[in-house]
Amino acid sequence: MALTLPRLRFGGFGGGPARPPLRRSDALLRMGRGRLGIAIVCFVAVYAVIGGRLVQYGLTDLDHARNYGVNDRILAARPDLIDRRGKLMATDIRVPALYGEPRRVIDPDEAVEALASVLPDVDYQDWHRKLSSGAGFVWLRREITPKQQADVMALGIPGIGFRNETRRFYPGGATASHIVGLVNVDNAGTAGIEKYVDDQGLGTLQDLGLDQSDALEPVRLSIDTGVQHVLRDELVQAMQRYQAIAAGGVILNAKTGEVVAMVSLPDYDPNNPFNAHDKDRLNRMSAGTFEMGSTFKAFTTAMALDSGRVNLQSRFDARNPIRYGRFTIDDFHAKRRILSVPETFIYSSNIATAKMAEVVGIEGHREFLARLGLLDRMDTQLPEVARPTEPSEWKQLNSITISFGHGVSTTPLQTAVAAAALVNGGKLIPPSFLPRSQAQANAVAAQVIKPETSAMMRYLFRLNVENGSGRRAEVDGFFVGGKTGTAEKVINGRYSSDHRFNAFLGAVPMDDPKYVVLVIIDEPKPEEGQQSATAGLNAAPTVGRVIRRAVPLLGLTPRYEADRDALLVSY
């Protein structure tokens, strides 16, 4: 069906009635309405332009803000760090930061003068330059106190504002600084466990905006903050007592590889890390390499016993120094007689120890140290880990000097890890700064020496504290064992007898070692009334004091029934 439109009719044409003519008042009314519509359209257009410009300025300000370091990371959350008992070691706090919007600042000179009246250390020239730049956003001070924020707000300066940032707070201050590490001004981890956490994917979460604080579980460490405090306190006292330039220590769980405490002095306060990158603030325990001196004799002795070519009854001629070319190897306290293996150990004979290494041979010597992880870079959570150094080519003289701790430099932490294998039944367990169960430790452990060899080493360690150079490490009721190490340092290309690097490598209790305790003291001086500053006079007693205070916190109680002969098992 065709659609028929009605026919329009106008007056004077056709048969329909004509529309009456418009009156003047109606015409004026219609004209007013039209003009009003045009005005509304104009107003909408003007405000649309203004809104568009505001959006443009806002985006421009955001670009400027990003140029000045304003990004989502400063608002990003980090997980708390807690110790093995749940005590807080690092957390986030919100702090105000001061910024300027130069485009809104009316008088930069007046603004800087006003700010200087309530804020300390205002850099007039720098702040004036920033506030006169015409930029959309500039940082003035990244962290201020709430009182300073209130004082600035009271000034009422146009173009000056605040933005809350996330800042990291370390309740323990310097106590565990080399372990927890640092974050930078944007709250990103740059050292220690903080960097490890970022490397595990936190940085990616921050970039994606998925790092809400309520969604981040705390990161639990293997550290015991109470034991950590004891270790640091004793090392601070040791540095003062022996006038040393540095000191360090570690307490390691011999059965799981967990680091319970670790300190390197001098250290820094991560809440105010102005000196964190100074050369003397190096983490000596994992990022510094040293010739460990006579502590290496423990590894040489274990190597010889494990080879099957030497036993505790074997004897070595220490009557005369060893002469090799222009070099002479002698003993510090020479006995000038034939020594058994236990005597070699407790008298710390360089001569007899070198002859033990000769029994195994150069290739076997290097292979054994590599097996114990002493020649390779250690694998652990801390990013600050140094690679050991060794001779490019091992010759007979190298093997001789390395047998008593000169010629190979390694980190103190991996020395303690290797020592744990000597006393825990022969298992090398990589160190961990995160909690680890016994089952997890067994899964990553490697059997590096025979259990019988480990039993003999426990006997020798205990014997050395009972009758040898480690006597000052004894703690009544705790059955301590260990080995001293006094290494001459290289000064201007030559070994200097006036500059020593001392160490004591201990374990407790020796009938079933649960913890290895290593202390290092760099360039100690003789105590008043003493003529020398060997490790037996400073590092050993420091270990004793650490054990006396620390191991009860770890659940060990004194015992008095332990028998040294019970250490030996059939072999």
C-alpha positions as CSV (number, residue, x, y, z in Angstrom):
1,M,0.0,0.0,0.0
2,A,1.3,3.4,-1.0
3,L,1.9,5.8,1.8
4,T,-0.2,9.0,1.2
5,L,1.1,12.2,2.8
6,P,-1.5,14.8,3.8
7,R,-1.8,17.8,1.6
8,L,-0.7,21.1,3.1
9,R,-3.0,24.0,2.6
10,F,-2.2,27.6,3.0
11,G,-4.6,30.5,3.2
12,G,-5.7,31.9,-0.2
13,F,-5.1,28.7,-1.9
14,G,-7.2,25.6,-2.0
15,G,-10.2,24.9,0.3
16,G,-8.6,24.7,3.8
17,P,-8.9,27.5,6.4
18,A,-6.1,30.1,6.5
19,R,-3.6,30.3,9.5
20,P,-4.0,33.6,11.3
21,P,-1.1,36.0,11.0
22,L,1.6,36.1,13.9
23,R,1.2,38.9,16.4
24,R,4.3,41.1,17.1
25,S,4.6,39.8,20.7
26,D,4.8,36.2,19.6
27,A,7.5,37.0,17.1
28,L,9.6,38.8,19.7
29,L,9.2,35.8,22.1
30,R,10.4,33.4,19.5
31,M,13.4,35.6,18.6
32,G,14.4,35.8,22.3
33,R,14.3,32.0,22.6
34,G,16.5,31.6,19.7
35,R,19.1,34.1,21.0
36,L,19.0,32.3,24.4
37,G,19.7,29.0,22.7
38,I,22.7,30.5,20.9
39,A,24.0,32.0,24.2
40,I,23.7,28.6,25.9
41,V,25.6,27.0,23.1
42,C,28.3,29.6,23.3
43,F,28.7,29.1,27.1
44,V,28.9,25.3,26.7
45,A,31.6,25.8,24.0
46,V,33.6,28.2,26.2
47,Y,33.5,25.9,29.2
48,A,34.3,22.9,27.0
49,V,37.5,24.7,25.8
50,I,38.4,25.6,29.4
51,G,37.9,22.0,30.5
52,G,39.9,20.7,27.7
53,R,42.7,23.1,28.6
54,L,42.6,22.0,32.2
55,V,42.9,18.4,31.1
56,Q,45.8,19.3,28.9
57,Y,47.6,21.2,31.7
58,G,46.9,18.2,34.0
59,L,48.6,15.8,31.5
60,T,51.4,18.3,31.1
61,D,51.9,18.5,34.8
62,L,52.0,14.7,35.0
63,D,54.7,14.7,32.4
64,H,56.7,17.2,34.4
65,A,56.0,15.2,37.6
66,R,57.4,12.1,36.0
67,N,60.5,14.1,34.8
68,Y,61.1,15.1,38.4
69,G,60.8,11.5,39.7
70,V,57.1,11.4,40.7
71,N,55.9,8.0,39.8
72,D,53.9,5.2,41.2
73,R,56.9,3.7,43.0
74,I,57.0,6.4,45.6
75,L,53.5,5.4,46.6
76,A,54.2,1.6,46.2
77,A,54.1,-0.7,49.1
78,R,56.8,-3.1,50.1
79,P,56.4,-6.2,52.2
80,D,57.5,-6.1,55.8
81,L,60.7,-7.9,56.7
82,I,60.4,-10.0,59.9
83,D,62.8,-12.2,61.8
84,R,62.4,-15.9,62.4
85,R,60.2,-15.1,65.5
86,G,58.0,-12.6,63.7
87,K,59.7,-9.4,65.0
88,L,59.6,-6.5,62.7
89,M,62.9,-5.7,60.8
90,A,61.6,-3.4,58.1
91,T,58.3,-1.8,57.3
92,D,56.7,1.0,55.3
93,I,55.6,4.4,56.7
94,R,53.9,7.3,55.0
95,V,55.7,10.7,55.1
96,P,54.8,14.0,53.5
97,A,57.0,15.4,50.7
98,L,57.1,19.1,49.6
99,Y,56.6,20.1,46.0
100,G,56.0,23.2,44.0
101,E,53.9,24.1,40.9
102,P,56.0,27.0,39.4
103,R,53.1,28.0,37.1
104,R,51.0,28.8,40.1
105,V,53.7,30.5,42.2
106,I,53.1,34.3,42.1
107,D,56.5,35.5,43.4
108,P,59.3,32.9,43.6
109,D,61.5,35.2,45.8
110,E,58.7,35.7,48.3
111,A,57.9,32.0,48.3
112,V,61.5,30.9,49.0
113,E,61.9,33.5,51.7
114,A,58.7,32.3,53.4
115,L,59.6,28.6,53.2
116,A,63.1,29.4,54.6
117,S,61.4,30.8,57.7
118,V,60.0,27.4,58.7
119,L,62.3,24.9,57.0
120,P,66.0,24.4,57.8
121,D,68.8,24.3,55.2
122,V,66.9,25.8,52.3
123,D,69.0,26.1,49.2
124,Y,67.9,29.5,48.1
125,Q,69.5,29.4,44.6
126,D,68.2,25.9,43.8
127,W,64.7,26.5,45.0
128,H,64.4,29.9,43.3
129,R,65.6,28.3,40.1
130,K,63.0,25.5,40.4
131,L,60.1,27.8,41.3
132,S,61.0,30.2,38.4
133,S,61.2,27.4,35.8
134,G,57.6,27.6,34.6
135,A,57.4,23.8,35.0
136,G,54.3,22.0,36.0
137,F,55.8,20.2,39.0
138,V,59.1,20.3,40.9
139,W,60.3,18.5,44.1
140,L,61.5,20.8,46.8
141,R,62.1,18.3,49.7
142,R,61.3,14.6,49.5
143,E,60.8,14.1,53.3
144,I,59.6,16.5,55.9
145,T,58.2,16.1,59.4
146,P,54.5,16.6,60.2
147,K,55.3,19.7,62.2
148,Q,57.1,21.2,59.2
149,Q,54.2,20.3,57.0
150,A,51.8,22.2,59.3
151,D,54.1,25.2,59.4
152,V,54.3,25.3,55.6
153,M,50.6,24.9,55.3
154,A,50.1,27.9,57.6
155,L,52.1,30.1,55.2
156,G,49.4,29.6,52.6
157,I,51.7,30.0,49.6
158,P,50.0,29.4,46.2
159,G,51.6,26.7,44.2
160,I,53.2,24.9,47.2
161,G,51.8,21.5,48.1
162,F,52.4,18.1,49.7
163,R,52.3,14.6,48.5
164,N,52.5,11.5,50.7
165,E,55.3,9.1,49.9
166,T,56.1,5.7,51.1
167,R,59.3,5.5,53.1
168,R,61.1,2.5,54.6
169,F,61.7,2.3,58.3
170,Y,64.1,-0.1,60.1
171,P,63.2,-0.4,63.8
172,G,66.6,-2.0,64.6
173,G,68.6,0.8,63.0
174,A,72.1,-0.5,62.2
175,T,71.7,-3.8,64.0
176,A,71.2,-5.8,60.8
177,S,72.0,-3.2,58.1
178,H,74.1,-5.5,55.9
179,I,71.4,-8.1,55.9
180,V,68.2,-6.1,55.3
181,G,70.0,-3.7,52.9
182,L,68.7,-0.5,51.5
183,V,66.0,1.1,49.3
184,N,66.5,4.3,47.2
185,V,64.5,7.5,47.2
186,D,61.8,5.8,45.1
187,N,61.5,2.9,47.6
188,A,63.1,0.4,45.3
189,G,65.5,-2.1,46.8
190,T,69.2,-1.5,46.1
191,A,71.1,-3.8,48.5
192,G,70.7,-6.7,50.8
193,I,67.4,-8.6,51.2
194,E,65.5,-5.5,50.0
195,K,67.1,-5.9,46.6
196,Y,66.6,-9.7,46.7
197,V,62.8,-9.1,47.2
198,D,62.7,-6.8,44.2
199,D,64.6,-9.2,42.1
200,Q,62.0,-11.9,42.9
201,G,59.3,-9.9,41.2
202,L,58.2,-7.0,43.5
203,G,59.6,-4.4,41.0
204,T,57.3,-5.9,38.3
205,L,54.3,-5.8,40.7
206,Q,55.0,-2.2,41.4
207,D,55.2,-1.3,37.7
208,L,51.8,-3.1,37.2
209,G,50.2,-1.4,40.3
210,L,49.6,-4.8,41.9
211,D,51.6,-4.1,45.1
212,Q,48.8,-3.2,47.5
213,S,50.1,-3.4,51.0
214,D,47.2,-5.6,52.2
215,A,48.1,-8.1,49.5
216,L,51.8,-8.5,50.4
217,E,52.8,-11.1,52.9
218,P,55.7,-10.3,55.2
219,V,59.0,-11.8,54.2
220,R,60.3,-13.9,57.1
221,L,64.1,-14.2,57.5
222,S,66.2,-16.8,59.2
223,I,67.7,-14.1,61.4
224,D,67.1,-14.0,65.1
225,T,67.1,-10.3,66.1
226,G,68.0,-11.0,69.7
227,V,71.0,-13.1,68.7
228,Q,71.9,-10.5,66.0
229,H,72.0,-7.8,68.7
230,V,74.3,-9.9,70.9
231,L,76.7,-10.6,68.1
232,R,76.9,-6.9,67.1
233,D,77.3,-5.8,70.6
234,E,80.2,-8.1,71.3
235,L,81.9,-7.2,68.0
236,V,81.6,-3.5,68.8
237,Q,83.2,-4.1,72.2
238,A,85.9,-6.2,70.5
239,M,86.8,-3.5,68.1
240,Q,87.2,-1.0,70.9
241,R,89.0,-3.5,73.2
242,Y,91.6,-4.5,70.6
243,Q,91.7,-1.2,68.7
244,A,90.8,-2.9,65.4
245,I,89.9,-1.3,62.2
246,A,87.1,-3.7,61.4
247,A,85.4,-6.8,62.7
248,G,82.7,-9.3,61.6
249,G,80.9,-12.4,62.6
250,V,78.3,-15.0,61.7
251,I,76.3,-17.6,63.5
252,L,75.2,-20.4,61.2
253,N,72.9,-23.3,61.8
254,A,75.2,-26.3,61.0
255,K,72.3,-28.6,60.2
256,T,70.2,-26.4,57.9
257,G,72.6,-23.7,56.6
258,E,70.3,-20.9,58.0
259,V,72.2,-17.7,58.9
260,V,70.9,-16.9,62.4
261,A,73.0,-13.7,62.7
262,M,75.7,-11.9,60.7
263,V,77.4,-8.6,61.3
264,S,80.1,-6.6,59.5
265,L,81.7,-3.5,61.2
266,P,81.8,-0.6,60.5
267,D,78.2,-0.6,59.4
268,Y,75.6,2.1,58.8
269,D,72.0,3.0,59.8
270,P,69.7,2.2,56.9
271,N,67.3,4.9,58.2
272,N,70.0,7.5,57.4
273,P,72.4,5.7,55.0
274,F,74.5,8.8,54.2
275,N,77.7,6.7,54.5
276,A,76.4,3.3,53.3
277,H,78.6,3.4,50.2
278,D,81.8,4.4,52.0
279,K,84.7,1.9,51.3
280,D,85.0,0.9,55.0
281,R,81.2,0.0,55.2
282,L,81.7,-3.0,52.9
283,N,79.9,-6.2,54.0
284,R,83.1,-8.1,54.8
285,M,81.3,-11.3,55.6
286,S,80.0,-12.0,52.1
287,A,81.4,-9.3,49.8
288,G,85.0,-9.2,51.1
289,T,87.6,-11.8,50.4
290,F,90.5,-12.5,52.8
291,E,93.3,-15.0,53.4
292,M,91.8,-16.8,56.3
293,G,95.1,-17.9,57.9
294,S,95.3,-21.0,60.1
295,T,91.6,-21.6,60.0
296,F,92.4,-23.2,56.6
297,K,94.4,-25.9,58.5
298,A,91.1,-27.4,59.4
299,F,90.3,-28.0,55.8
300,T,93.8,-29.3,55.1
301,T,93.5,-31.7,58.0
302,A,90.1,-32.9,56.9
303,M,91.4,-33.4,53.3
304,A,94.2,-35.6,54.5
305,L,92.0,-37.7,56.8
306,D,89.3,-38.0,54.2
307,S,91.8,-39.3,51.6
308,G,92.4,-42.4,53.7
309,R,96.2,-41.9,53.5
310,V,96.3,-40.2,56.9
311,N,94.7,-41.0,60.3
312,L,94.9,-39.6,63.7
313,Q,98.0,-41.7,64.5
314,S,99.9,-40.4,61.5
315,R,103.0,-38.4,62.3
316,F,104.8,-35.6,60.4
317,D,108.3,-34.3,60.8
318,A,108.3,-30.7,62.0
319,R,111.9,-30.6,63.2
320,N,113.2,-28.3,60.5
321,P,111.7,-25.5,58.4
322,I,110.6,-26.1,54.9
323,R,112.9,-24.3,52.3
324,Y,111.5,-23.9,48.9
325,G,113.7,-21.7,46.7
326,R,114.2,-18.4,48.4
327,F,111.2,-19.1,50.7
328,T,111.3,-20.6,54.2
329,I,108.2,-22.0,55.9
330,D,108.5,-22.2,59.7
331,D,106.2,-22.5,62.7
332,F,105.2,-19.6,64.9
333,H,105.7,-21.7,68.1
334,A,108.1,-24.3,66.7
335,K,108.2,-27.6,68.6
336,R,111.2,-28.9,66.5
337,R,110.0,-32.5,66.7
338,I,107.8,-35.1,65.0
339,L,104.1,-34.3,65.5
340,S,101.0,-36.5,65.4
341,V,97.9,-35.2,63.6
342,P,96.2,-34.0,66.8
343,E,99.5,-32.2,67.9
344,T,99.8,-30.7,64.4
345,F,96.3,-29.3,64.8
346,I,96.5,-27.9,68.4
347,Y,100.0,-26.5,67.9
348,S,99.0,-25.1,64.5
349,S,102.1,-26.3,62.8
350,N,102.7,-24.8,59.3
351,I,105.4,-27.4,58.6
352,A,103.4,-30.5,59.5
353,T,100.3,-29.2,57.8
354,A,102.2,-28.5,54.6
355,K,103.4,-32.1,54.6
356,M,99.8,-33.4,55.1
357,A,98.9,-31.5,51.9
358,E,101.8,-33.0,50.1
359,V,100.4,-36.5,50.9
360,V,97.3,-35.6,48.9
361,G,99.0,-33.8,46.1
362,I,98.4,-30.5,44.2
363,E,95.4,-31.7,42.1
364,G,93.7,-33.4,45.0
365,H,94.3,-30.3,47.2
366,R,92.5,-28.0,44.7
367,E,89.7,-30.5,44.1
368,F,89.0,-30.8,47.8
369,L,88.7,-27.0,48.4
370,A,86.5,-26.7,45.3
371,R,84.3,-29.5,46.6
372,L,83.8,-27.5,49.8
373,G,82.8,-24.5,47.8
374,L,85.8,-22.4,48.8
375,L,86.9,-21.5,45.3
376,D,83.6,-20.6,43.7
377,R,81.2,-17.7,44.2
378,M,78.7,-18.5,46.9
379,D,75.0,-18.9,46.1
380,T,72.7,-17.2,48.6
381,Q,70.0,-14.5,48.7
382,L,72.3,-11.6,49.4
383,P,73.3,-9.8,46.2
384,E,76.6,-8.7,47.7
385,V,78.7,-11.8,47.3
386,A,82.4,-11.8,46.2
387,R,84.2,-14.4,44.2
388,P,87.2,-16.1,45.8
389,T,90.6,-15.7,44.3
390,E,93.2,-18.4,43.8
391,P,96.5,-18.8,41.8
392,S,96.0,-19.0,38.1
393,E,98.2,-22.1,38.2
394,W,98.7,-24.2,41.3
395,K,102.3,-25.2,41.9
396,Q,104.0,-27.0,44.8
397,L,104.7,-23.7,46.6
398,N,101.1,-22.6,46.2
399,S,99.8,-25.9,47.7
400,I,102.2,-25.5,50.6
401,T,101.1,-21.9,51.5
402,I,97.4,-22.6,50.9
403,S,97.6,-25.5,53.3
404,F,98.0,-23.0,56.2
405,G,95.8,-20.2,54.8
406,H,97.9,-18.0,52.5
407,G,97.4,-17.9,48.7
408,V,93.6,-18.3,48.5
409,S,91.3,-15.5,49.5
410,T,87.7,-16.4,50.3
411,T,84.7,-14.8,52.1
412,P,84.3,-15.4,55.8
413,L,80.7,-16.6,55.3
414,Q,81.7,-19.4,52.9
415,T,84.5,-20.3,55.3
416,A,81.9,-20.8,58.0
417,V,79.7,-22.8,55.5
418,A,82.6,-25.1,54.6
419,A,83.4,-25.5,58.3
420,A,79.8,-26.6,59.0
421,A,80.4,-29.5,56.6
422,L,83.4,-30.6,58.6
423,V,81.3,-31.0,61.8
424,N,77.8,-31.8,60.7
425,G,78.5,-35.3,59.3
426,G,80.1,-34.1,56.0
427,K,77.2,-32.3,54.3
428,L,77.8,-29.0,52.5
429,I,74.6,-26.9,52.7
430,P,74.3,-23.6,50.9
431,P,73.7,-20.7,53.3
432,S,70.2,-19.2,53.5
433,F,68.9,-15.9,54.9
434,L,65.4,-17.4,54.7
435,P,64.0,-20.1,57.0
436,R,64.7,-23.6,55.9
437,S,63.5,-26.9,57.3
438,Q,65.7,-29.9,57.9
439,A,64.0,-31.7,54.9
440,Q,64.7,-28.7,52.7
441,A,68.3,-28.6,53.8
442,N,68.7,-32.3,53.1
443,A,67.3,-31.7,49.6
444,V,70.1,-29.2,48.7
445,A,72.9,-30.7,50.7
446,A,75.9,-32.4,49.1
447,Q,78.0,-35.1,50.9
448,V,81.5,-33.7,50.6
449,I,83.4,-35.7,53.2
450,K,82.9,-39.1,55.0
451,P,80.9,-39.1,58.2
452,E,83.9,-40.7,59.9
453,T,86.1,-37.8,58.8
454,S,83.6,-35.4,60.3
455,A,83.7,-37.3,63.6
456,M,87.5,-37.0,63.7
457,M,87.3,-33.2,63.0
458,R,84.8,-32.7,65.8
459,Y,87.3,-34.5,68.1
460,L,90.2,-32.2,66.9
461,F,88.1,-29.0,67.2
462,R,87.2,-29.9,70.8
463,L,90.8,-30.9,71.6
464,N,92.1,-27.5,70.4
465,V,89.8,-25.6,72.8
466,E,90.7,-27.9,75.6
467,N,94.5,-27.9,75.1
468,G,95.4,-25.7,72.1
469,S,95.2,-22.2,70.8
470,G,91.5,-22.0,71.3
471,R,91.4,-22.3,75.1
472,R,90.0,-18.8,75.5
473,A,86.9,-19.7,73.5
474,E,85.8,-22.2,76.2
475,V,82.4,-21.7,77.7
476,D,81.7,-23.9,80.7
477,G,78.9,-26.3,79.9
478,F,78.7,-25.7,76.2
479,F,81.4,-28.0,74.9
480,V,82.9,-25.5,72.4
481,G,85.4,-26.5,69.7
482,G,87.3,-24.5,67.1
483,K,90.4,-23.4,65.3
484,T,92.3,-20.1,65.4
485,G,93.6,-18.3,62.4
486,T,96.2,-15.5,62.4
487,A,97.1,-14.3,58.9
488,E,99.6,-11.7,58.0
489,K,98.2,-9.1,55.7
490,V,99.8,-8.0,52.4
491,I,101.0,-4.4,52.8
492,N,102.7,-2.8,49.8
493,G,103.1,-6.1,48.1
494,R,104.7,-7.9,51.1
495,Y,103.3,-9.8,54.1
496,S,103.6,-7.7,57.2
497,S,103.9,-9.2,60.6
498,D,102.6,-5.9,62.1
499,H,99.2,-6.1,60.3
500,R,97.1,-9.2,61.0
501,F,93.7,-10.5,60.0
502,N,92.6,-12.8,62.9
503,A,89.8,-15.3,63.0
504,F,88.3,-18.0,65.2
505,L,86.2,-20.7,63.7
506,G,84.1,-22.4,66.3
507,A,81.2,-24.8,66.7
508,V,78.9,-25.7,69.6
509,P,78.2,-28.2,71.1
510,M,80.9,-30.4,69.7
511,D,79.3,-33.8,70.4
512,D,76.4,-32.7,68.2
513,P,77.2,-29.4,66.6
514,K,74.1,-27.2,66.0
515,Y,75.8,-23.8,65.4
516,V,79.0,-22.6,63.7
517,V,80.3,-19.3,65.1
518,L,83.0,-17.4,63.1
519,V,84.5,-14.1,64.2
520,I,87.0,-12.0,62.3
521,I,89.0,-9.1,63.7
522,D,91.0,-6.9,61.3
523,E,94.3,-5.5,62.5
524,P,93.8,-5.9,66.3
525,K,96.4,-4.4,68.7
526,P,97.7,-6.1,71.8
527,E,95.6,-5.7,74.9
528,E,97.2,-3.9,77.8
529,G,99.7,-6.3,79.5
530,Q,100.1,-8.5,76.4
531,Q,102.9,-8.6,73.9
532,S,101.1,-9.9,70.9
533,A,97.7,-9.9,69.2
534,T,97.2,-13.4,67.8
535,A,93.8,-14.8,67.2
536,G,93.9,-16.9,70.4
537,L,94.1,-13.7,72.4
538,N,91.3,-11.8,70.7
539,A,89.2,-13.7,68.2
540,A,88.9,-16.8,70.4
541,P,87.7,-15.0,73.6
542,T,85.3,-12.9,71.5
543,V,83.7,-16.2,70.2
544,G,83.5,-17.4,73.7
545,R,81.6,-14.3,74.8
546,V,79.2,-14.5,71.8
547,I,78.5,-18.2,72.6
548,R,77.9,-17.4,76.3
549,R,75.3,-14.8,75.5
550,A,73.8,-16.0,72.2
551,V,73.3,-19.8,72.3
552,P,71.0,-19.8,75.3
553,L,68.7,-17.6,73.2
554,L,68.7,-20.3,70.6
555,G,67.5,-23.0,73.1
556,L,70.9,-24.5,74.1
557,T,71.4,-25.1,77.8
558,P,74.6,-25.9,79.6
559,R,75.5,-29.6,80.0
560,Y,78.3,-31.2,82.0
561,E,78.2,-34.8,81.1
562,A,79.7,-34.7,77.6
563,D,82.9,-36.7,77.2
564,R,85.5,-35.8,74.7
565,D,86.3,-39.5,73.9
566,A,82.6,-40.0,73.0
567,L,83.1,-37.8,70.0
568,L,85.0,-40.5,68.2
569,V,83.1,-43.1,66.3
570,S,84.6,-46.2,64.8
571,Y,86.4,-45.4,61.6
